[in-house]
Amino acid sequence: MPAEARRLPDGRLHLHHGPMDLILGADGTPEAVEAAFAAAAVRFAPLLDELVAELPALRSATPQPLRGATARRMARAVAPHRPAFITPMAAVAGAVAETVLAVMPRPGLTRAHVNNGGDIALHLTPGTSYSAAFAGSETRVTIHHADPVRGIATSGWCGRSQSLGIADAVTVLAASAAAADAAATMIANAVDLPGHPGITRLPARQVRHDSDLGDLPVTTSVAPLTATEAALALARGAALARRLIAAEVIAGAALFLHPCLQTLGQPLLAPMPEPCLG
């Protein structure tokens, strides 16, 4: 099936091809918005084939030579997390969003975003901002042009990606969508209670035959946890998030595991649920 592009009733653009499903928004003059959407559709059309051509290397935990711009974005995003196990696929959604966004800016376009299943790449000009709700709570964040954030990504065991941890959701803010995507994956992996009897795991390839995680155990179910247990699991992920903030790999993160919330870094806007940890 070829890539599909269609305008939504609210004016946004929907791009779809195989597993890729993107929603694009843009503000500016009508001419600039139309030109930005047209360029995005052209760039999106061959993107899946470009990634499939390098799929074996992208699924490897050992760095491999990569040719495509999106594949190289993925590799750059995961590099700060090594030597821990990570493959470039941990950044694929964010990198795809970045690649499409990169062709959109032009005179007359004041703001744009590309949302790839919740992983978002942003274009902001002076005086503009972007607000988003974090998965799992009423917490919101507003990103301004002057902020060092142009990417938002979310990971967790309940989402479309496999996870080694038990986070309901980990949302990360970073300088790029690919960087946020990779970091959200790693922080969500770190939110865990090893050996807890209420957590069920299976080898990744038993759950999804083409998983880049091979035989690593991925979470398939999590029994209800006490607040103390959830807080302990979140503390593990928060420790990694703090290290990534200190190293300037990310700008901030929000970690959710019912009934607890932990936020770090980039200020968040109320209302927020009462956290289990300070």
C-alpha positions as semicolon CSV with decimal commas, in nm:
position;residue;x (nm);y (nm);z (nm)
1;M;0,000;0,000;0,000
2;P;0,132;0,348;-0,082
3;A;0,159;0,622;0,178
4;E;-0,166;0,810;0,237
5;A;-0,218;1,180;0,312
6;R;-0,552;1,345;0,394
7;R;-0,669;1,662;0,559
8;L;-0,878;1,628;0,872
9;P;-1,192;1,835;0,933
10;D;-1,004;2,055;1,180
11;G;-0,737;2,143;0,923
12;R;-0,462;1,913;1,043
13;L;-0,289;1,664;0,812
14;H;-0,301;1,287;0,864
15;L;-0,016;1,081;0,715
16;H;-0,037;0,701;0,721
17;H;0,183;0,421;0,587
18;G;0,198;0,074;0,739
19;P;0,277;0,110;1,112
20;M;0,337;0,486;1,083
21;D;0,043;0,711;1,172
22;L;0,120;1,083;1,201
23;I;-0,092;1,388;1,280
24;L;0,052;1,723;1,173
25;G;-0,054;2,069;1,284
26;A;0,068;2,404;1,158
27;D;-0,004;2,773;1,213
28;G;0,083;3,066;0,990
29;T;-0,029;3,215;0,662
30;P;-0,255;2,985;0,457
31;E;0,011;2,969;0,185
32;A;0,284;2,870;0,431
33;V;0,068;2,604;0,596
34;E;-0,029;2,450;0,261
35;A;0,332;2,446;0,144
36;A;0,451;2,295;0,472
37;F;0,191;2,017;0,456
38;A;0,274;1,945;0,091
39;A;0,646;1,917;0,171
40;A;0,572;1,691;0,469
41;A;0,363;1,454;0,255
42;V;0,638;1,430;-0,007
43;R;0,904;1,356;0,254
44;F;0,686;1,103;0,433
45;A;0,607;0,893;0,125
46;P;0,941;0,703;0,098
47;L;1,021;0,701;0,470
48;L;0,899;0,353;0,556
49;D;1,095;0,197;0,270
50;E;1,407;0,385;0,381
51;L;1,382;0,238;0,729
52;V;1,297;-0,115;0,613
53;A;1,611;-0,112;0,395
54;E;1,824;-0,071;0,708
55;L;1,609;-0,268;0,951
56;P;1,867;-0,535;1,050
57;A;2,115;-0,264;1,154
58;L;1,843;-0,064;1,331
59;R;1,748;-0,369;1,538
60;S;2,106;-0,431;1,648
61;A;2,229;-0,336;1,995
62;T;2,581;-0,309;1,845
63;P;2,641;0,017;1,654
64;Q;2,624;-0,037;1,278
65;P;2,695;0,186;0,976
66;L;2,373;0,362;0,874
67;R;2,296;0,558;0,557
68;G;1,960;0,731;0,591
69;A;1,908;1,060;0,774
70;T;1,631;0,915;0,991
71;A;1,835;0,605;1,075
72;R;2,126;0,826;1,178
73;R;1,893;1,035;1,395
74;M;1,790;0,715;1,570
75;A;2,151;0,610;1,627
76;R;2,250;0,951;1,768
77;A;1,954;0,944;2,007
78;V;2,041;0,606;2,162
79;A;2,419;0,661;2,183
80;P;2,414;0,846;2,521
81;H;2,247;0,542;2,684
82;R;2,511;0,286;2,596
83;P;2,665;0,056;2,719
84;A;2,316;-0,035;2,848
85;F;2,116;-0,249;2,605
86;I;1,941;-0,028;2,353
87;T;1,884;-0,043;1,977
88;P;1,811;0,249;1,743
89;M;1,452;0,125;1,726
90;A;1,403;0,282;2,069
91;A;1,400;0,620;1,892
92;V;1,215;0,535;1,571
93;A;0,886;0,715;1,640
94;G;1,055;1,035;1,752
95;A;1,305;1,027;1,466
96;V;1,029;0,982;1,207
97;A;0,844;1,281;1,353
98;E;1,164;1,488;1,336
99;T;1,235;1,391;0,976
100;V;0,890;1,501;0,862
101;L;0,898;1,821;1,068
102;A;1,239;1,916;0,927
103;V;1,095;1,997;0,582
104;M;0,807;2,211;0,711
105;P;0,959;2,542;0,838
106;R;0,941;2,830;0,590
107;P;0,862;3,204;0,593
108;G;0,511;3,262;0,720
109;L;0,495;2,943;0,930
110;T;0,483;3,040;1,298
111;R;0,438;2,701;1,464
112;A;0,417;2,333;1,370
113;H;0,411;1,992;1,529
114;V;0,429;1,633;1,411
115;N;0,269;1,379;1,644
116;N;0,371;1,019;1,577
117;G;0,160;0,814;1,816
118;G;0,230;1,050;2,106
119;D;0,594;1,121;2,023
120;I;0,599;1,484;1,913
121;A;0,847;1,702;1,725
122;L;0,798;2,079;1,754
123;H;0,874;2,390;1,550
124;L;0,830;2,713;1,746
125;T;0,907;3,072;1,647
126;P;0,954;3,366;1,889
127;G;0,638;3,439;2,085
128;T;0,484;3,095;2,030
129;S;0,438;2,800;2,263
130;Y;0,296;2,447;2,268
131;S;0,094;2,288;2,549
132;A;0,039;1,917;2,600
133;A;-0,121;1,691;2,858
134;F;0,092;1,410;3,001
135;A;-0,044;1,058;2,968
136;G;-0,203;0,920;3,282
137;S;-0,284;1,242;3,467
138;E;-0,412;1,599;3,445
139;T;-0,052;1,725;3,439
140;R;0,024;1,967;3,157
141;V;0,340;2,123;3,026
142;T;0,381;2,436;2,817
143;I;0,692;2,466;2,601
144;H;0,794;2,816;2,491
145;H;1,018;2,917;2,204
146;A;1,301;3,001;2,447
147;D;1,289;2,661;2,618
148;P;1,551;2,400;2,521
149;V;1,278;2,152;2,428
150;R;1,160;2,053;2,082
151;G;1,059;1,694;2,151
152;I;0,811;1,508;2,373
153;A;0,786;1,128;2,396
154;T;0,607;0,873;2,611
155;S;0,685;0,509;2,689
156;G;0,548;0,245;2,923
157;W;0,450;-0,119;2,944
158;C;0,089;-0,048;2,841
159;G;0,178;0,135;2,521
160;R;0,250;0,021;2,168
161;S;0,616;-0,048;2,248
162;Q;0,747;-0,330;2,462
163;S;0,899;-0,241;2,799
164;L;1,129;-0,412;3,046
165;G;0,972;-0,207;3,327
166;I;0,630;-0,151;3,479
167;A;0,569;0,222;3,435
168;D;0,216;0,310;3,324
169;A;0,374;0,600;3,136
170;V;0,698;0,795;3,130
171;T;0,687;1,123;2,939
172;V;1,016;1,295;2,859
173;L;1,100;1,644;2,734
174;A;1,422;1,684;2,535
175;A;1,590;1,892;2,268
176;S;1,464;1,655;1,999
177;A;1,184;1,404;1,960
178;A;1,429;1,119;1,894
179;A;1,625;1,200;2,210
180;A;1,302;1,213;2,412
181;D;1,189;0,881;2,262
182;A;1,508;0,695;2,350
183;A;1,521;0,839;2,701
184;A;1,154;0,763;2,771
185;T;1,221;0,401;2,675
186;M;1,517;0,372;2,910
187;I;1,351;0,546;3,204
188;A;1,036;0,334;3,162
189;N;1,257;0,023;3,162
190;A;1,412;0,137;3,491
191;V;1,074;0,177;3,668
192;D;1,057;-0,172;3,810
193;L;1,016;-0,407;4,106
194;P;1,243;-0,702;4,020
195;G;1,106;-1,032;4,146
196;H;0,762;-0,897;4,241
197;P;0,512;-1,188;4,219
198;G;0,240;-0,969;4,069
199;I;0,443;-0,886;3,756
200;T;0,427;-1,120;3,456
201;R;0,695;-1,117;3,186
202;L;0,767;-1,313;2,868
203;P;1,060;-1,316;2,626
204;A;1,006;-1,026;2,387
205;R;1,005;-1,237;2,071
206;Q;0,733;-1,460;2,213
207;V;0,513;-1,154;2,239
208;R;0,622;-1,005;1,905
209;H;0,821;-1,228;1,673
210;D;1,018;-0,941;1,516
211;S;1,104;-0,764;1,842
212;D;1,446;-0,597;1,856
213;L;1,459;-0,700;2,225
214;G;1,514;-1,067;2,140
215;D;1,471;-1,287;2,446
216;L;1,478;-1,007;2,704
217;P;1,178;-1,036;2,940
218;V;0,911;-0,776;2,865
219;T;0,621;-0,693;3,093
220;T;0,284;-0,839;2,997
221;S;0,079;-0,771;3,312
222;V;0,110;-0,586;3,642
223;A;-0,109;-0,658;3,943
224;P;-0,239;-0,365;4,151
225;L;0,043;-0,217;4,361
226;T;0,039;-0,041;4,694
227;A;0,150;0,321;4,705
228;T;0,470;0,211;4,877
229;E;0,549;-0,040;4,603
230;A;0,471;0,208;4,327
231;A;0,686;0,473;4,493
232;L;0,980;0,231;4,519
233;A;0,951;0,138;4,150
234;L;0,928;0,503;4,046
235;A;1,234;0,589;4,253
236;R;1,439;0,356;4,032
237;G;1,329;0,534;3,719
238;A;1,364;0,878;3,878
239;A;1,728;0,804;3,962
240;L;1,802;0,747;3,592
241;A;1,600;1,052;3,490
242;R;1,805;1,270;3,727
243;R;2,128;1,143;3,575
244;L;2,002;1,217;3,224
245;I;1,893;1,568;3,327
246;A;2,233;1,633;3,488
247;A;2,404;1,515;3,168
248;E;2,173;1,742;2,963
249;V;2,042;1,447;2,764
250;I;1,685;1,546;2,860
251;A;1,519;1,855;3,007
252;G;1,257;1,688;3,225
253;A;1,036;1,388;3,283
254;A;0,708;1,281;3,437
255;L;0,682;0,923;3,563
256;F;0,345;0,759;3,634
257;L;0,270;0,431;3,809
258;H;-0,071;0,416;3,971
259;P;-0,126;0,564;4,221
260;C;0,199;0,764;4,210
261;L;0,348;1,048;4,010
262;Q;0,708;1,174;4,001
263;T;0,811;1,485;3,806
264;L;1,163;1,613;3,750
265;G;1,325;1,896;3,559
266;Q;1,116;2,113;3,327
267;P;0,844;2,288;3,532
268;L;0,495;2,150;3,494
269;L;0,162;2,329;3,513
270;A;-0,119;2,248;3,757
271;P;-0,341;2,064;3,815
272;M;-0,128;1,771;3,921
273;P;-0,231;1,467;4,123
274;E;-0,081;1,436;4,468
275;P;0,258;1,268;4,423
276;C;0,372;0,973;4,633
277;L;0,725;1,116;4,624
278;G;0,842;1,469;4,673
